[in-house]
Amino acid sequence: MSAPTSNQLRDTLLARNLGAVHRRTSQIFFWLFLVQWALAIVLALVISPATWSGAVSSIHPHVLVAVFLGGAINALPLLLLKLRPEWWLTRHLVAVTQMLWSGLLIHITGGRIETHFHIFGSLAFVAFYRDWKLLPTATIVVAVDHLARGLLWPESVYGIENPEWWRFLEHAAWVAFEDVVLVLGCWRSLAEMRVVADREAALAHLNTDIEAQVRQRTAELTTANAALAKQMRLLLEMESELRQAQKLESVGRLASGVAHEINTPVQFVNDSIHFVRDSMEDLHGVFEKLGAVQRSVLAGVPSKDAADDAALAEESADLDYLWEHVPKALNRAIDGLGRVAVIVRSMKEFAHPDSKEMTTTDLNRAIESTLTIASNEYKYVAELETDLGELPPILCHPGDLNQAVLNIVVNAAHAIADVVRNTDDKGRIHVRTSVDGDDVVLSIADSGRGIPEALRERIFDPFFTTKEVGKGTGQGLAIARSVIVDKHHGQLTFETGPQGTTFYIRLPIRGVSAQAA
């Protein structure tokens, strides 16, 4: 169904507003008719309560007229005013009834000139309907009433018995004059109502247009929000994939170093095992010779040759040497296997995938594991110093946190390498943990050259790097900041100067900082 045009809407609004005027005016007339009826009765009782026939009095006809004729005049209009207040016939009947009340009041007051002013007031009340067609109806009733009663009972109209026949025309002329004024007033009022209806129609169309635009914009925003939400999901997935790729890249980059770290203790174990195996072969020869001696003794024919062979075997095996070095070899093997176990456990803890929920973690142990697998990155260029304070377990994502720490440590090693390159010197990496209120603080300091002032505002930007091509992706510090600040609601700051750079990681112990809460 098409929307109404401006003219159609204006006509609808005008009809609605006129209907409201008609209802209000009908309500006024309902009570006005009752008041006039009561007034007519009171006037009749005051002016002429009784009529006399000699010494006998009776109720004056004016009283009866006021009661019964007034009730008859009111009956049908009151019913229609209640049931059909907006009906056009109701309005015309109201106009007729009101003018009849003017005639009745003039009659009861004996044609007093002052009561004739009730006619002008009645016309003004009828004009409240803002329907100029009612005024001719009211005027005709006045003219007919004055003409009829002027001819048949002039005293009830003019207060005298023999008025001029044209007197009703004089009264009708004054009524017509007021009609002209009231008709003009009705036209002007209707014109103003049309203007108001035009404005309401324009406002309604404007509201409709605005609502349509709002709906369209809301639909566009909903679509945009859905697209943005989808993009956010993709970005979060990409960030997660990028973080995992960074972790895998780190593992791959550290693999050769870790292999070397594992190879050294494995070589210890291998050498020790070979030494123990060779020692067991020598001991096996000694035990065989001693067994021959034991068998000859048990047989009751001790053999000097068997005893000499056993002594020669002991001397050849160098038992004193074996008693001294086999336990040492076994201890070296145990130490080597322990070192391998530490490296494997560190790799496992570093590469273990995080769950979506934070878990309680021993931060010091996580740092030690990260430093273990990163040792090949720094051990040739820097001495590692740790000062790990006593920390409570913290709620965090340990895998992501390990990655952030690794990125900063590797950056520190690279910064020191640029300083000590082509020298026999080593720099220093100092790792310290402590508790500060509701937070734990991890500091990682290096003795590199520091960060140039022009680059300090950009070091956390994705893909920004000052390293040579092929050595850095520019993602390390960006991911570290994302992990610490965005994911853990912590803080990642730094201090830098010519003597090196210190990064400070502040993490809430309970997983959410007071500021974030």
VENUR-V130329 format. One record per residue. N is the residue number from 1. RES is the residue in three letters. SS is DSSP state (@ for helix, = for strand, . for the rest). D_CENTER is the distance of its C-alpha to the mean C-alpha in Angstrom with 2 decimals. Layout:
n = [N | N]
res = [RES | RES]
ss = [SS | SS]
d_center = [D_CENTER | D_CENTER]
This chain:
n = [1 | 2 | 3 | 4 | 5 | 6 | 7 | 8 | 9 | 10 | 11 | 12 | 13 | 14 | 15 | 16 | 17 | 18 | 19 | 20 | 21 | 22 | 23 | 24 | 25 | 26 | 27 | 28 | 29 | 30 | 31 | 32 | 33 | 34 | 35 | 36 | 37 | 38 | 39 | 40 | 41 | 42 | 43 | 44 | 45 | 46 | 47 | 48 | 49 | 50 | 51 | 52 | 53 | 54 | 55 | 56 | 57 | 58 | 59 | 60 | 61 | 62 | 63 | 64 | 65 | 66 | 67 | 68 | 69 | 70 | 71 | 72 | 73 | 74 | 75 | 76 | 77 | 78 | 79 | 80 | 81 | 82 | 83 | 84 | 85 | 86 | 87 | 88 | 89 | 90 | 91 | 92 | 93 | 94 | 95 | 96 | 97 | 98 | 99 | 100 | 101 | 102 | 103 | 104 | 105 | 106 | 107 | 108 | 109 | 110 | 111 | 112 | 113 | 114 | 115 | 116 | 117 | 118 | 119 | 120 | 121 | 122 | 123 | 124 | 125 | 126 | 127 | 128 | 129 | 130 | 131 | 132 | 133 | 134 | 135 | 136 | 137 | 138 | 139 | 140 | 141 | 142 | 143 | 144 | 145 | 146 | 147 | 148 | 149 | 150 | 151 | 152 | 153 | 154 | 155 | 156 | 157 | 158 | 159 | 160 | 161 | 162 | 163 | 164 | 165 | 166 | 167 | 168 | 169 | 170 | 171 | 172 | 173 | 174 | 175 | 176 | 177 | 178 | 179 | 180 | 181 | 182 | 183 | 184 | 185 | 186 | 187 | 188 | 189 | 190 | 191 | 192 | 193 | 194 | 195 | 196 | 197 | 198 | 199 | 200 | 201 | 202 | 203 | 204 | 205 | 206 | 207 | 208 | 209 | 210 | 211 | 212 | 213 | 214 | 215 | 216 | 217 | 218 | 219 | 220 | 221 | 222 | 223 | 224 | 225 | 226 | 227 | 228 | 229 | 230 | 231 | 232 | 233 | 234 | 235 | 236 | 237 | 238 | 239 | 240 | 241 | 242 | 243 | 244 | 245 | 246 | 247 | 248 | 249 | 250 | 251 | 252 | 253 | 254 | 255 | 256 | 257 | 258 | 259 | 260 | 261 | 262 | 263 | 264 | 265 | 266 | 267 | 268 | 269 | 270 | 271 | 272 | 273 | 274 | 275 | 276 | 277 | 278 | 279 | 280 | 281 | 282 | 283 | 284 | 285 | 286 | 287 | 288 | 289 | 290 | 291 | 292 | 293 | 294 | 295 | 296 | 297 | 298 | 299 | 300 | 301 | 302 | 303 | 304 | 305 | 306 | 307 | 308 | 309 | 310 | 311 | 312 | 313 | 314 | 315 | 316 | 317 | 318 | 319 | 320 | 321 | 322 | 323 | 324 | 325 | 326 | 327 | 328 | 329 | 330 | 331 | 332 | 333 | 334 | 335 | 336 | 337 | 338 | 339 | 340 | 341 | 342 | 343 | 344 | 345 | 346 | 347 | 348 | 349 | 350 | 351 | 352 | 353 | 354 | 355 | 356 | 357 | 358 | 359 | 360 | 361 | 362 | 363 | 364 | 365 | 366 | 367 | 368 | 369 | 370 | 371 | 372 | 373 | 374 | 375 | 376 | 377 | 378 | 379 | 380 | 381 | 382 | 383 | 384 | 385 | 386 | 387 | 388 | 389 | 390 | 391 | 392 | 393 | 394 | 395 | 396 | 397 | 398 | 399 | 400 | 401 | 402 | 403 | 404 | 405 | 406 | 407 | 408 | 409 | 410 | 411 | 412 | 413 | 414 | 415 | 416 | 417 | 418 | 419 | 420 | 421 | 422 | 423 | 424 | 425 | 426 | 427 | 428 | 429 | 430 | 431 | 432 | 433 | 434 | 435 | 436 | 437 | 438 | 439 | 440 | 441 | 442 | 443 | 444 | 445 | 446 | 447 | 448 | 449 | 450 | 451 | 452 | 453 | 454 | 455 | 456 | 457 | 458 | 459 | 460 | 461 | 462 | 463 | 464 | 465 | 466 | 467 | 468 | 469 | 470 | 471 | 472 | 473 | 474 | 475 | 476 | 477 | 478 | 479 | 480 | 481 | 482 | 483 | 484 | 485 | 486 | 487 | 488 | 489 | 490 | 491 | 492 | 493 | 494 | 495 | 496 | 497 | 498 | 499 | 500 | 501 | 502 | 503 | 504 | 505 | 506 | 507 | 508 | 509 | 510 | 511 | 512 | 513 | 514 | 515 | 516 | 517]
res = [MET | SER | ALA | PRO | THR | SER | ASN | GLN | LEU | ARG | ASP | THR | LEU | LEU | ALA | ARG | ASN | LEU | GLY | ALA | VAL | HIS | ARG | ARG | THR | SER | GLN | ILE | PHE | PHE | TRP | LEU | PHE | LEU | VAL | GLN | TRP | ALA | LEU | ALA | ILE | VAL | LEU | ALA | LEU | VAL | ILE | SER | PRO | ALA | THR | TRP | SER | GLY | ALA | VAL | SER | SER | ILE | HIS | PRO | HIS | VAL | LEU | VAL | ALA | VAL | PHE | LEU | GLY | GLY | ALA | ILE | ASN | ALA | LEU | PRO | LEU | LEU | LEU | LEU | LYS | LEU | ARG | PRO | GLU | TRP | TRP | LEU | THR | ARG | HIS | LEU | VAL | ALA | VAL | THR | GLN | MET | LEU | TRP | SER | GLY | LEU | LEU | ILE | HIS | ILE | THR | GLY | GLY | ARG | ILE | GLU | THR | HIS | PHE | HIS | ILE | PHE | GLY | SER | LEU | ALA | PHE | VAL | ALA | PHE | TYR | ARG | ASP | TRP | LYS | LEU | LEU | PRO | THR | ALA | THR | ILE | VAL | VAL | ALA | VAL | ASP | HIS | LEU | ALA | ARG | GLY | LEU | LEU | TRP | PRO | GLU | SER | VAL | TYR | GLY | ILE | GLU | ASN | PRO | GLU | TRP | TRP | ARG | PHE | LEU | GLU | HIS | ALA | ALA | TRP | VAL | ALA | PHE | GLU | ASP | VAL | VAL | LEU | VAL | LEU | GLY | CYS | TRP | ARG | SER | LEU | ALA | GLU | MET | ARG | VAL | VAL | ALA | ASP | ARG | GLU | ALA | ALA | LEU | ALA | HIS | LEU | ASN | THR | ASP | ILE | GLU | ALA | GLN | VAL | ARG | GLN | ARG | THR | ALA | GLU | LEU | THR | THR | ALA | ASN | ALA | ALA | LEU | ALA | LYS | GLN | MET | ARG | LEU | LEU | LEU | GLU | MET | GLU | SER | GLU | LEU | ARG | GLN | ALA | GLN | LYS | LEU | GLU | SER | VAL | GLY | ARG | LEU | ALA | SER | GLY | VAL | ALA | HIS | GLU | ILE | ASN | THR | PRO | VAL | GLN | PHE | VAL | ASN | ASP | SER | ILE | HIS | PHE | VAL | ARG | ASP | SER | MET | GLU | ASP | LEU | HIS | GLY | VAL | PHE | GLU | LYS | LEU | GLY | ALA | VAL | GLN | ARG | SER | VAL | LEU | ALA | GLY | VAL | PRO | SER | LYS | ASP | ALA | ALA | ASP | ASP | ALA | ALA | LEU | ALA | GLU | GLU | SER | ALA | ASP | LEU | ASP | TYR | LEU | TRP | GLU | HIS | VAL | PRO | LYS | ALA | LEU | ASN | ARG | ALA | ILE | ASP | GLY | LEU | GLY | ARG | VAL | ALA | VAL | ILE | VAL | ARG | SER | MET | LYS | GLU | PHE | ALA | HIS | PRO | ASP | SER | LYS | GLU | MET | THR | THR | THR | ASP | LEU | ASN | ARG | ALA | ILE | GLU | SER | THR | LEU | THR | ILE | ALA | SER | ASN | GLU | TYR | LYS | TYR | VAL | ALA | GLU | LEU | GLU | THR | ASP | LEU | GLY | GLU | LEU | PRO | PRO | ILE | LEU | CYS | HIS | PRO | GLY | ASP | LEU | ASN | GLN | ALA | VAL | LEU | ASN | ILE | VAL | VAL | ASN | ALA | ALA | HIS | ALA | ILE | ALA | ASP | VAL | VAL | ARG | ASN | THR | ASP | ASP | LYS | GLY | ARG | ILE | HIS | VAL | ARG | THR | SER | VAL | ASP | GLY | ASP | ASP | VAL | VAL | LEU | SER | ILE | ALA | ASP | SER | GLY | ARG | GLY | ILE | PRO | GLU | ALA | LEU | ARG | GLU | ARG | ILE | PHE | ASP | PRO | PHE | PHE | THR | THR | LYS | GLU | VAL | GLY | LYS | GLY | THR | GLY | GLN | GLY | LEU | ALA | ILE | ALA | ARG | SER | VAL | ILE | VAL | ASP | LYS | HIS | HIS | GLY | GLN | LEU | THR | PHE | GLU | THR | GLY | PRO | GLN | GLY | THR | THR | PHE | TYR | ILE | ARG | LEU | PRO | ILE | ARG | GLY | VAL | SER | ALA | GLN | ALA | ALA]
ss = [. | . | . | . | . | @ | @ | @ | @ | @ | @ | @ | @ | @ | @ | @ | @ | @ | @ | @ | @ | @ | @ | @ | @ | @ | @ | @ | @ | @ | @ | @ | @ | @ | @ | @ | @ | @ | @ | @ | @ | @ | @ | @ | @ | @ | @ | . | . | = | = | = | = | . | . | = | = | = | = | . | @ | @ | @ | @ | @ | @ | @ | @ | @ | @ | @ | @ | @ | @ | @ | @ | @ | @ | @ | @ | @ | @ | @ | . | . | . | . | @ | @ | @ | @ | @ | @ | @ | @ | @ | @ | @ | @ | @ | @ | @ | @ | @ | @ | @ | @ | @ | . | . | . | . | @ | @ | @ | @ | @ | @ | @ | @ | @ | @ | @ | @ | @ | @ | @ | . | . | . | . | . | @ | @ | @ | @ | @ | @ | @ | @ | @ | @ | @ | @ | @ | @ | @ | @ | @ | @ | @ | @ | . | . | @ | @ | @ | @ | . | . | . | . | . | . | . | . | @ | @ | @ | @ | @ | @ | @ | @ | @ | @ | @ | @ | @ | @ | @ | @ | @ | @ | @ | @ | @ | @ | @ | @ | @ | @ | @ | @ | @ | @ | @ | @ | @ | @ | @ | @ | @ | @ | @ | @ | @ | @ | @ | @ | @ | @ | @ | @ | @ | @ | @ | @ | @ | @ | @ | @ | @ | @ | @ | @ | @ | @ | @ | @ | @ | @ | @ | @ | @ | @ | @ | @ | @ | @ | @ | @ | @ | @ | @ | @ | @ | @ | @ | @ | @ | @ | @ | @ | @ | @ | @ | @ | @ | @ | @ | @ | @ | @ | @ | @ | @ | @ | @ | @ | @ | @ | @ | @ | @ | @ | @ | @ | @ | @ | @ | @ | @ | @ | @ | @ | @ | @ | @ | @ | @ | @ | @ | @ | @ | @ | @ | @ | . | . | . | . | . | @ | @ | @ | @ | @ | @ | @ | @ | @ | @ | @ | @ | @ | @ | . | @ | @ | @ | @ | @ | @ | @ | @ | @ | @ | @ | @ | @ | @ | @ | @ | @ | @ | @ | @ | @ | @ | @ | @ | @ | @ | @ | @ | @ | @ | @ | @ | @ | . | . | . | . | . | . | . | = | = | = | . | @ | @ | @ | @ | @ | @ | @ | @ | @ | @ | @ | . | @ | @ | @ | @ | . | . | . | = | = | = | = | = | = | = | . | . | . | . | . | = | = | = | . | @ | @ | @ | @ | @ | @ | @ | @ | @ | @ | @ | @ | @ | @ | @ | @ | @ | @ | @ | @ | @ | @ | @ | . | . | . | . | . | . | = | = | = | = | = | = | = | = | = | = | . | . | = | = | = | = | = | = | = | = | . | . | . | . | . | . | @ | @ | @ | @ | @ | @ | . | . | . | . | . | . | . | . | . | . | . | . | . | . | . | . | . | @ | @ | @ | @ | @ | @ | @ | @ | @ | @ | @ | @ | . | . | . | = | = | = | = | = | = | = | . | . | = | = | = | = | = | = | = | = | = | . | . | . | . | . | . | . | . | .]
d_center = [36.24 | 36.22 | 34.64 | 37.31 | 38.80 | 38.69 | 42.22 | 41.53 | 38.45 | 40.50 | 43.32 | 41.00 | 39.46 | 42.96 | 44.30 | 41.52 | 42.18 | 45.93 | 45.52 | 43.76 | 46.67 | 49.21 | 47.71 | 47.68 | 51.22 | 52.49 | 51.25 | 53.16 | 56.31 | 56.11 | 56.51 | 58.85 | 61.27 | 61.42 | 62.03 | 64.74 | 66.40 | 66.54 | 67.75 | 70.48 | 71.73 | 71.78 | 73.61 | 76.11 | 76.81 | 77.17 | 79.22 | 81.37 | 80.92 | 84.35 | 87.29 | 90.98 | 93.98 | 96.69 | 95.71 | 93.26 | 89.57 | 86.86 | 83.19 | 82.92 | 81.79 | 79.00 | 77.38 | 77.63 | 76.34 | 73.34 | 72.53 | 73.23 | 72.93 | 69.78 | 68.32 | 69.36 | 67.79 | 64.47 | 64.30 | 62.97 | 60.68 | 58.99 | 58.40 | 56.90 | 54.78 | 53.14 | 52.89 | 52.50 | 51.42 | 50.27 | 53.28 | 55.51 | 58.64 | 57.34 | 57.03 | 60.57 | 61.90 | 60.27 | 62.00 | 65.33 | 64.94 | 64.07 | 67.14 | 69.27 | 68.15 | 69.31 | 72.66 | 72.94 | 72.25 | 74.78 | 77.28 | 76.75 | 77.22 | 80.39 | 79.18 | 78.25 | 77.06 | 74.11 | 72.75 | 72.66 | 69.69 | 67.75 | 67.92 | 66.03 | 63.40 | 63.11 | 62.60 | 59.84 | 58.13 | 58.51 | 56.89 | 53.71 | 53.01 | 52.84 | 55.03 | 58.17 | 59.95 | 60.43 | 62.59 | 65.47 | 65.49 | 65.75 | 68.38 | 70.53 | 70.49 | 71.65 | 74.34 | 75.68 | 75.69 | 77.60 | 79.98 | 80.77 | 81.17 | 82.88 | 85.52 | 85.77 | 84.93 | 84.51 | 84.71 | 81.39 | 79.73 | 81.66 | 83.38 | 86.83 | 89.15 | 90.19 | 87.41 | 87.66 | 86.44 | 84.01 | 82.17 | 79.38 | 78.83 | 78.36 | 75.75 | 74.09 | 74.03 | 72.12 | 69.69 | 69.31 | 68.66 | 65.80 | 64.60 | 64.38 | 62.29 | 60.01 | 59.69 | 58.68 | 56.17 | 54.78 | 54.54 | 52.79 | 50.37 | 49.67 | 49.16 | 46.64 | 44.87 | 44.82 | 43.30 | 40.62 | 40.09 | 39.93 | 37.24 | 35.28 | 35.74 | 34.63 | 31.59 | 30.84 | 31.26 | 29.07 | 26.34 | 26.91 | 26.71 | 23.53 | 21.95 | 23.29 | 21.90 | 18.45 | 18.73 | 20.07 | 17.46 | 14.68 | 16.70 | 17.14 | 13.49 | 12.92 | 15.95 | 14.98 | 11.62 | 13.83 | 16.40 | 14.22 | 13.03 | 16.75 | 17.77 | 15.63 | 17.29 | 20.57 | 20.14 | 19.46 | 22.44 | 24.48 | 23.71 | 24.79 | 27.80 | 28.61 | 28.52 | 30.73 | 32.95 | 33.28 | 34.29 | 36.77 | 38.02 | 38.58 | 40.38 | 42.44 | 43.25 | 44.26 | 46.14 | 49.43 | 49.18 | 48.32 | 51.22 | 53.48 | 52.27 | 53.03 | 56.29 | 57.88 | 57.75 | 58.58 | 61.64 | 62.60 | 62.36 | 64.30 | 67.09 | 67.33 | 67.52 | 70.21 | 72.18 | 71.96 | 73.03 | 76.03 | 76.88 | 76.82 | 79.30 | 81.62 | 81.32 | 82.02 | 85.36 | 86.26 | 85.48 | 87.68 | 90.62 | 90.20 | 90.09 | 93.47 | 94.93 | 93.67 | 95.17 | 98.57 | 98.70 | 97.83 | 100.54 | 103.12 | 103.97 | 101.87 | 101.59 | 101.88 | 100.66 | 97.39 | 96.87 | 97.51 | 95.01 | 92.37 | 93.05 | 92.84 | 89.48 | 88.08 | 89.24 | 87.76 | 84.36 | 84.26 | 82.86 | 82.29 | 79.99 | 78.09 | 77.78 | 76.24 | 73.86 | 72.66 | 70.52 | 69.11 | 68.26 | 66.55 | 64.53 | 63.53 | 62.42 | 60.37 | 58.79 | 58.02 | 56.44 | 54.36 | 53.20 | 52.28 | 50.40 | 48.37 | 47.53 | 46.61 | 44.44 | 42.71 | 42.09 | 40.78 | 38.38 | 37.24 | 36.71 | 35.31 | 31.95 | 28.97 | 27.08 | 23.30 | 23.56 | 25.07 | 28.70 | 31.16 | 33.28 | 36.46 | 35.45 | 39.10 | 40.22 | 37.45 | 38.59 | 42.22 | 41.53 | 39.83 | 42.70 | 45.17 | 44.05 | 43.62 | 47.09 | 48.74 | 46.44 | 47.58 | 50.85 | 53.05 | 51.57 | 50.37 | 51.16 | 48.29 | 47.97 | 45.62 | 44.94 | 42.62 | 42.07 | 41.51 | 37.83 | 36.01 | 34.22 | 30.68 | 27.59 | 26.91 | 27.12 | 30.87 | 31.39 | 28.82 | 30.17 | 33.71 | 32.85 | 31.48 | 34.62 | 36.86 | 35.49 | 36.18 | 39.61 | 40.63 | 39.66 | 41.76 | 44.68 | 44.54 | 44.50 | 47.55 | 49.27 | 49.23 | 51.11 | 53.70 | 54.41 | 58.16 | 58.98 | 59.79 | 57.34 | 54.22 | 51.07 | 48.99 | 45.58 | 44.61 | 41.83 | 40.97 | 38.56 | 38.07 | 35.87 | 34.24 | 32.65 | 29.72 | 29.87 | 32.42 | 33.62 | 35.24 | 37.28 | 38.99 | 41.65 | 43.97 | 47.06 | 46.27 | 46.50 | 42.98 | 40.32 | 41.41 | 39.57 | 38.67 | 36.81 | 34.95 | 31.70 | 31.63 | 32.60 | 29.10 | 28.52 | 28.64 | 32.13 | 33.68 | 37.00 | 40.29 | 42.28 | 44.85 | 44.10 | 43.82 | 43.20 | 39.46 | 36.37 | 34.21 | 31.61 | 32.83 | 31.22 | 28.03 | 27.60 | 28.66 | 26.03 | 23.27 | 24.63 | 25.11 | 22.22 | 19.32 | 20.43 | 22.21 | 20.46 | 23.97 | 25.88 | 28.34 | 30.73 | 34.31 | 37.51 | 40.10 | 43.57 | 46.91 | 47.56 | 44.48 | 40.77 | 38.94 | 35.42 | 33.59 | 31.04 | 29.33 | 27.60 | 26.26 | 28.66 | 26.15 | 23.81 | 21.12 | 22.18 | 22.05 | 20.00 | 17.32 | 17.43]
